[in-house]
Amino acid sequence: MNDFNKIVKILWRSWWKVIFKDEIHDIIDPDHRPEFNSQVSKLVYRLKANGDIISLKAWVYIVPDEEDKKLNSVDLWEKYYLKLAKKYITQTCGSQYYISWTKALEFHMKNYSIPEKICVINRDVNKRIKFWANEIVFKTLKWKKDAKTINLFARTFSYHNNIDIWGLQFKISCLELSLLESSLVDSIEEWIAINTITKAIKKYGNILDHEIFENIAPYKYNMSFNRLKELSRNINQDLYNLFLDCIKKNWGNFVWEWLRNIL
């Protein structure tokens, strides 16, 4: 088992990084000897008491600089939220993911505020990680064709961008896919972020890649195309015609004009 000073030096090499309790255990007792369990817990308590680590949430800590020690819990959470989200995403999915839904669309619009929810599309993990009023939702997208259920990740993963947010690299759905997925109803308790989608259409409508919409249209996004059609009707006629053509081509005359009533 490492002595206290060595543990602190190793932790300082993790400066600015979020660290989980099991990682601290690995530093303190690399051999994982059961007889040291009580000492490990005491050393974690001592590290907290000395200010060498600060608890961000249960079993999650940061190795603080001097400025961090002056921050209240809310400001500390805002400073390290994206680092924690990045760590959870990487541990769960590695590099095989992209952030989507409304937050991806907000990222495109340079809104990096902390969301109540980040939706992470991936190949095979469906779970939620909750902390305080925030959560990360890991989702797989399924599509039924000819009585078979098909995982859409292989078809949509190529439509992502790599972006840098405060020194952290994230994969997010491209602007076109972000619009489609943010137009889906994720749960019955939630509403479509109509204002955000409308602003995006107004801002980026003339530079959207029509081919991407056409390529994705055969999949599960029929409701999204209907909503985007209605939202673009009085904003961008070219987009309106594109969405209408995608609907007719893939779903015949499946055009639900009543959707206008919920917008």
N, C-alpha and C positions, 0 to 999 in steps of 0.2 A: 504494500500500500504506500502511495506517495505521501511525503510529508507536506505540511500545510503550505510552506513557502513555495515549494515546487508546484503545488496545485495552483496557487495564485498566479505564478509565472505562466503556466500553460493557459490558464483562463485569459490572461491579458493578451495572449497571442490570438485570442478569439474576439478581441475588442471590436465593437460595433456589430457583433453577430448575436442573433438570438440563439440560445442554447437550451436544450431540453434536460430534464432532470437525469434521464438515463445516460446522457452524454457526460454530465458531471460525475456520475457514478463511475463511468468508464475511466475518467481522468484520475479519480481518487483511488479506485481499486481496479486496475486493469485486468487482474487475474480473476475477479469476481469470486472471491473467497467468502463463503457464507458466514464464517466467524467474524468478518469485518463489517457486517451489515449495520450493526448499531453504531459503530464508529463512523461509518459513511454518513449516516443520518445526522450525527453530531457535527461532522465537518461541514455539511451543507448548511446546517443552522448557523454555524460560526461564520461561514462565508457571507450569509445574509446579514448577520449581526454586524460584521465588519464593513458592510457596504461593497464587498468585492463582487457580489451579484445582487440584482434587484429582481424581485418577483414581478413578472408581467401578468401572469395568470397561473392557475394551478399547474404545477410541474413545468412551467416555462419561465425562463429567466433571461436577463440581459447582463452583459459585462459592461458596466457603465463607465462613461468618462465623467469628469467632474461636473460638467453642465447637466448631465442626466440626473445627478443626485439632487439638483435643485428643482427639477420639474415635478409637477403634480401628476397624479396617476393618469388623468385624462390626456395631458400633453405628452406624457411618456408613451401612452398607448398609440396616439396618432403618429408619433415619430417612428415607432417600430412595427406598426401594423403590417405594412407591405413586406417587411422582412420576414415577419412571422408567416404571412400568407404564402410567400415564395417558398419558405422552408416546408410548410405542409404540402404544398403542391408538388415540390420536387421529391419529397419522401414518398408520396402516394403514387405519382405518375411518371416520375423521371422527366424526360423531355417530350413524352407522348401525350400532349394535352394542348388545349387552347382555351383561353378565357373568352366567354361569349355572353350573350344576353345583354341587358341594358348597360352593365358596367363596361363592357368592351366598346359599345357605342360611345359612352362617355369618355373613355380613354382616347378614342379617335378625336373627340372634340376638346381634348386637353383638360378634361375634368378629372383630376387625380384624387378627389376627395374620398374619404373612407366610406364604402358602401355598407348597407346593412347585409348585403349578400353578394358574393362573387360566385358565379357559376362556371365550373371548370368541366369542359367536355373532354372525355377521354375514352379509351377503348373498352375498359371492362370494370370500372369501379363506380358503384352507386352508393354514396354515403354522405352524411352531413357532419361537419365539424363546427360546433357552436362555441362561441366565447363571448360573454356579455351579450350585447345586442347584435352582434355580428355573427355571420356564419359563412363557411365555404361549402358549396354544394357541388359534389362530384357527380356528373351525370354521363350516361351513355345515351346515344340517340338511336332509336330503333325505327325500322321501316318495314312494313309488311308488303310483300309482293308475291302473288301466286301462292298464298297460304304459307309463305316462308317469312320468318323474321330475319331481317338483315341489319347488321350493325353498320351505321352510316359513317363511323369515324374515318375509315379508310377513304371514303369519298369526300369528306369535308376537310380533313386535316391539311390538305394542300392549300386551302383557302385561309391561310393565317399570315399574320405579320409579326415580326419580332420588333418589340419596342423597348426603349430604355426609359424607366421611370426612376428618377433619383438614384441612378447607378445600378439599378436592378433590371435584369433582362426578363421580359415576359413574352409569351406567345399569346396573341389575341386574334380573334377571328377578323378577317378582312372587313372593310367597311360594308361591302355588300352583304356578306353573311351575317354581320352584326345587325344590320337592319332587319333581315329576315327573322333571326332568332329572337331579337328583342320585340318582334311583333307577335311572338307566340305567347299564349297564356301558360305560364309556368306552373301555376296552381290556382285553385278556385278562390283563394284568399287574396290574390294579387290582381292589379290592373295593368294594362299596357301603358308604358311610359310615352304617352302620345305626344306630349310637349317636346321631349327629347328627340323622338323619331321625326317629328315635323321640322324641328330646327335642323336636323341632319339632312333631311331632304332639301330644304331651302339652301343650305350651305354647300352641299356636295352633289346635288342632283345632276348638274351638268358634267360631272367628271366620273360618275359611277360607271363601272364596266358592265355593259349590258350582257356580254357573253357569260359572265359569271352567273348572273341571274338565270339565264337560259339553261346553263349546265346544271344548276341546282334544282330548277323547277320540277323535274320529274319525281323528286323525293317527297318528303312529308310536309312541305311548306305551303300547302294549298290555302290554309287560313291566313298565313302571313301575306301571301300575294294578294288575297282579297283585301286585307286591311291596308296594305301599302298602296294598292290601287285607289282606294277611297281617300286616303290621306293625300295622295299626290294629285288627285283630280283637279284641284284648283291652284296647284302650286307649280307643277311641271308636267305639261301635256305629253312630252316624249316619254317620261317615266310611266305616266298613266297608261299610255298605249302599250308600252313594253309589258307591264304587269297584266294588262288585259289580254294581250296576245299569249303570254305564258299560261294564263288560266285556261283560255280556249284550247290551246294546243294540248295541254296535259289533262284537263278535266272537262272538256267539252264546254257546255254553257254553264258551268258551275260558278256563277257570279252572284253572290249574295248581296244584293243591294241593301237589304235591311241592316247590314253591318254599319251603314252610315249612321244609324240611330245611336250606336254606342260610342261614337267617336267624339 
